[in-house]
Amino acid sequence: MADAPASLPRYDEPRGPYRFLALARAFGPSRAFQVAVKMGLFEAIRVHREAHGAGMTAAQVARDLGLVADPGFRGVTDLLDLLVAEDCLTRQGAGAGALYDNTPEGEVYLCPGSRHYVGGLVVVNAERTYPQFLFLEHSLRTGRQPPEARALVRPILGTFEGAEDPDATARFALGMTGANLAAFETLASKFDFGRYSTLRDIGGSAAALSCALAAAHPHLRCASADLPALLPAARARIASEGLEGRVDAEAIDFFDESPFPPSDVITMSMILHDWGLEKKLLLMRKAFAALPPGGALIALDCIIDDARRANRFGLYMSLSMLTEFEEGRAFDYTFDEFDRWSKEVGFERAEYIHLGGPNGAAVAHKAGPPPRGAGGGSGTSGGGGGGGSGKLSR
């Protein structure tokens, strides 16, 4: 057996042609990871460890997941070792007896029983985003996806409405919860909700944002408002969190002619980026009309940095909106754009709060003294402190 080198060479060389080649092939590890999550690999390893006290061999993985089990077939081992290289799995030993196990973070985020499970969004990316990006060139040339794409991925509005596949609606709601829960919890600690009594989350999906805020601020009464197909997922979440009576689930079509119900705070998580400018402004105007003096609109999105060069995920998300909403001209936006729109609508000032990773909150404040929160505030609020809090006001 050859001696191992004292230190491994750097295979992800960032200079010369290698970084461009790595970018061209980045879909490979991403797709392998999506397939692993979709097949239930991480959950299978967790269950096996709990039953047997150890991780799984490649042969055991192949048997449990229904993969090719021929000892001469390298595909399963290659997949597992790629996930080790990507820090998604650990490995002890070598060869056929090597044991693969979840990382501590994988156990938290990639196993469905965890409250912080993000695999729902990974599956959405696998089933919707990846197939649509196969036709990105067509979308850039025509502004819409071709019929072949729609044969693979049904229009997103049908998923929202639950008309064709209620299970797809539930999977989408699960994906949105996992993708945004950490940002919701950060918002709960960084924004001062102590001055407000009522909050309505427009487009609330499975009510994860309302539940996170109500749990952190006991004085706050919240409502999660979305299309009727999302209400079962919202009610199930509210019940699982023990928040019945403090968080309501209500049906709403936020583009009909009805005004939004009055609320001290209106939130929209991953909503504004779904639409073109005309509908963005319509939603902001409806929020402005429903807020009292001193009320606040909070938009949570992957807000692009004003220079449009640092938040790569936000820029990617904007392209994703192009493939999802086609001629609606949906796009993700910068805080500078939100600030201008908010003043056009009538808000007095805006602030940006960084929520971790690519996520941010753009807050528009209506002029006037803030409503007085029931109970005078909560101990976890206070706006995130001073310098270094990731806040910007204009």
Secondary structure, 3 states (H helix, E strand, C coil): CCCCCCCCCCCCCCCCCHHHHHHHCCHHHHHHHHHHHHHCHHHHHHHHHHHHCCCECHHHHHHHHCCCCCCCCCHHHHHHHHHHHCCCEEEECCHHHCEEEECHHHHHHCCCCCCCCCHHHHHHHHHHHHHHHCCHHHHHHHCCCCHHHHHHCCCHHHHHHCCCCHHHHHHHHHHHHHHHHHHHHHHHHHCCHHHCCEEEEECCCCCHHHHHHHHHCCCCEEEEEECHHHHHHHHHHHHHCCCCCCEEEEECCCCCCCCCCCCCEEEEECCHHHCCHHHHHHHHHHHHHHCCCCCEEEEEECCECCCCCCCHHHHHHHHHHHHHHHHHCCCCCEHHHHHHHHHHHCCCEEEEEEEECCEEEEEEECCCCCCCCHHHCCCCCCCCCCCCCCEEEC
